[in-house]
């Protein structure tokens, strides 16, 4: 859809603050916008290309200033921008401003929004663990951690979830509940993880017909290393 002249002018105007590296001035400018203009500004700021002229550190600096001013108005918008930016310039999430947001600014709601948006972007175990540590999820109980990994639903998060569920190998109701919820998600990897749980923990009464077949020698490999687990999960 073609960009309207008013939106183009607004994008050009807002871009001047990025060029100047002035997050506070952008924040103050946004406060002057009328409701319709503010919504249009949000649509512009969601775009990854809007932020392509700034470094990741600068992006998180703008994120921090806006989130500290009005998290409800900006966190969702900036997380969409972060995800869009990641498609072209993979995020590292190690900037000081990002750390400050995680540890000093983010509310519990902001923390959940951020992790639910960012965890699915990372495909390396250490990056997922680092992100959860930064937002203090690893200080929470195991069920909270499991919830984040379950919702992210990526192969690496499912590996970490499987490793976490092994702590509850004697808690059959909990394991069965996770298996059922995985089936309800409906995608292939979730269904395969449900099958893995059923076979590995000898769970009865897990609904569904599974095409994945796991002989004993493959089950023993699940503990060996992530690559073995992912090979089976993605079969």
N, C-alpha and C positions, 0 to 999 in steps of 0.2 A: 504494500500500500504506500503510495507516495506520501512524503512528509509534507505537512501543511506549512505555509510560509511562517505562521506564528510559532509553530514548534521548531522550525529551523532557526528562527531568530532566538528563541529561548535556549536552544542547544548552544548556539554560538555565544550567547551571553554567559551562560553557565560555564562554558569551556574556558573563558578568560580567567576564572578563579583557579582552574586546574593549572593553566599555564603559569600563573603567578605562584602556585603552590600555597594558596591562602585558604585553608579549610575554614577558618573562622569567618572570613568574608563570605564564603559560599553559604555557610550556615545563616549568617545575618541576611543575605539576599533572599534565601528561601523563605524566611519569616515574613518578608514583605509581599509575597505572592498571594493573589486571591485564590480561592478554592480551586477553580478550574485550572489556573496556571500551576498551582502546586501539584495537582494530579498529573498534568502534562510533564512537569519537571521530574516527577517520580518515574514516569515512563521512560524519559530520556536517561535518567540515572541508572535504570535497570540494565541498560545496554552495555555489553562488554566493550564495544568500540568507543563509547563515550570516554572510557578510562584508559584507552590504549596509549595515550601520550605520557602517562605517569608510571613511575616504578611501582612495584608491589608495596614497598615500604611507604611510599607516598599515598597509595590507595588506602592502606590501613590507617594512615594518619587522618585522612578525610573520614573514613569509617568511624574512627574513635571520636572525633569531634562531633559528628552528627549524632551518633548513638548516645553520647553523654548528654546531649541537649534534649533529644526526644527519641528514645529507643523505639517506642511504639510506632512512630512515623517513619523511621529510617532503617531500622535493623533489617526488616524483611526486604526492603528495596536494595540495600547494599549487599545482602547475601545473594540475591539474584544476580547482581552485577558481578560478584565474586565468582559465582558458578559460570557465568557467561565468559568472564575473563579467563578462567581456568581452561576453557576449551582451546584457547589459542596461546595462552602463556601460563603454563601450569603453576599453581600456587605453591609456595613453600610454607607460608604461615609462621614465619619466624621473626617477623618485624616486632620491634619494641612496642609499637602502638597496638598491634594485635594482642600481644601479651598483656598490655595494660587493660585492654577491653576485657579479656578473659578473666583477669584476676581482680580487677578493681571496679569495673563498670557494669558488666553483664549481670542482670538479675537471673533468677532461676529460669524464667521464661525465655530470656535472651539466650541463656546457655543452651537450653534444649533446641531452640530455633537454629542456633549456629551449628551445633553438632549434627543435627538432622540434615542441615543443608550441606555441610562440608565433609562429613565422614564418607559419604558415597563417592566423593571425588578422588579418594586416595586408594591406590592399589598395592601399597606396601605396608606390611605389618608394623614396622617401626614408626611410620608416619601416623597411622591410626592410633597407636598407643601414645605417641607424643601429644597428639591433639587431645585425647581424652585426659591425659595427665595435666595438660595445660589448663583445662577447664575443670580440673579436680574431680573428674568422674572416677578416677582410680582410687579416690579417697572414699567413695560411696560404697554401699554394699553391692555384692555381686549381682543382685537382681536388677539394680539400676543400670549397671554396666551392660548386663545382658540385654536390657531393653533397647539401649542405644545401638548395640550391634545387630540386634534383630531388625530394627527399623531400617538401618542402613542397607542391609541385605546384599552387600557386595560379596564376592568370593572371599576376599581377605577378612572381611568382618564375620562372615560365616565360619571361617576357620577359627578365629578368636572366640566366637560364640561356642563352637564345639568344644574347644579347649576349656572354656569356662564351665560348660555344662558337665564336664567330667567330674567337677567337684561335687556334683549332686547325683552321683551314680546310684545312690541308695534311695533317692527321692523320686520314686517312680511317677507319682502324680504330676510333679513339676515337669519332668522330662516328657511325659505324655502330652501335657498341655502345650509345651513348646512345639512338639511334633504336629499337633492338630492345628495350631496357629500358623505354622509354616505351610501346611497343606492349604489353608484358607487363603494365603497370599497368592497362590495359583501359578507362580512362575516356575520355570524348570529347575533352577538351582534351589529354590525353596523346597520344592517337592523332593528333589534328590537329598537335601539335608534331612528332611523328615524320614526318608528311607534309611539314611545312615544312622540316625538316632534309633530308629526301630531295631535295626539289626545289631548295632554296636551295644545297645543297652538291653537288648532282648525285651522290648516293649510289646505287650499284648494289646489288643483292642485299639490299634491305631487305624483309623479308617483309610480307605483308598487302595487302589490297585497300582503297584509300583512296577515300572519297567526296569528299573535299576536292579541289577543282581550283584550281590556282594559275597563272594566266597570268603572263607575264613582267612586265607592268606592276604586278601586285600584289606579286610578289617584290621588285621595286625599292622598294616602299613600306615593306617590313619594317624598313628601316634608318632611315626618316624620323623616326618618333616612336612612343612606346608605344601610342598610341591605334590607329594603323594595324595594329600587330602584334596587339593584343588583339581588334580587330574580326575579323581573319582566324582567330585561334586559337579564338574562341568561336562561329564560324559554325555 
